[in-house]
């Protein structure tokens, strides 16, 4: 059983809403600091380097 099958439908909807809110916040902060969401030196590249 995968992680998405282990939670009920309402929990999955709540988790997606939190994920979407977090993504919006990260992108908004990055743009406010002049950082592009993607591309050379952008937020996505910086996040992937951290992992």
Sine and cosine of phi, psi and omega as CSV:
sin_phi,cos_phi,sin_psi,cos_psi,sin_omega,cos_omega
0.00,0.00,0.78,-0.63,0.01,-1.00
-0.99,0.12,0.19,-0.98,-0.02,-1.00
-0.85,0.53,-0.62,0.78,-0.03,-1.00
-0.94,0.33,-0.42,0.91,0.03,-1.00
-0.99,0.14,-0.31,0.95,-0.07,-1.00
-0.98,0.18,-0.26,0.97,-0.01,-1.00
-0.95,-0.32,0.43,-0.90,0.04,-1.00
-0.97,0.23,0.18,-0.98,-0.04,-1.00
-0.87,0.49,-0.61,0.79,-0.01,-1.00
-0.94,0.35,-0.63,0.78,0.03,-1.00
-0.90,0.43,-0.62,0.78,0.02,-1.00
-0.90,0.43,-0.65,0.76,0.02,-1.00
-0.91,0.42,-0.69,0.73,0.02,-1.00
-0.90,0.44,-0.68,0.74,0.00,-1.00
-0.89,0.46,-0.66,0.75,0.02,-1.00
-0.91,0.42,-0.64,0.77,0.02,-1.00
-0.89,0.46,-0.65,0.76,0.03,-1.00
-0.92,0.40,-0.69,0.72,0.03,-1.00
-0.86,0.51,-0.73,0.69,0.00,-1.00
-0.89,0.46,-0.65,0.76,0.01,-1.00
-0.91,0.42,-0.66,0.75,0.01,-1.00
-0.90,0.43,-0.68,0.73,0.03,-1.00
-0.88,0.47,-0.71,0.70,0.03,-1.00
-0.85,0.52,-0.67,0.74,-0.01,-1.00
-0.92,0.39,-0.70,0.72,0.01,-1.00
-0.88,0.47,-0.71,0.70,-0.01,-1.00
-0.91,0.41,-0.66,0.75,0.02,-1.00
-0.88,0.48,-0.69,0.72,0.03,-1.00
-0.91,0.42,-0.67,0.74,0.00,-1.00
-0.88,0.48,-0.72,0.70,-0.01,-1.00
-0.91,0.42,-0.61,0.79,0.02,-1.00
-0.89,0.45,-0.48,0.88,0.02,-1.00
-1.00,-0.07,0.14,0.99,0.04,-1.00
0.99,0.15,0.27,0.96,-0.01,-1.00
-0.99,-0.12,0.73,-0.69,0.04,-1.00
-0.97,0.23,0.51,-0.86,0.03,-1.00
-0.90,0.45,-0.61,0.79,-0.04,-1.00
-0.68,-0.74,0.16,-0.99,0.02,-1.00
0.99,-0.17,-0.01,-1.00,-0.03,-1.00
-0.83,0.55,0.87,-0.50,0.02,-1.00
0.97,0.25,0.12,0.99,-0.04,-1.00
-0.99,0.15,0.02,-1.00,-0.05,-1.00
-0.84,0.54,-0.74,0.67,-0.04,-1.00
-0.87,0.49,-0.69,0.73,0.02,-1.00
-0.89,0.45,-0.66,0.75,-0.01,-1.00
-0.92,0.40,-0.62,0.78,0.03,-1.00
-0.92,0.40,-0.65,0.76,-0.02,-1.00
-0.94,0.34,-0.50,0.86,0.06,-1.00
-0.93,0.38,-0.58,0.81,-0.04,-1.00
-0.93,0.37,-0.46,0.89,-0.07,-1.00
-1.00,0.01,0.00,0.00,0.00,0.00
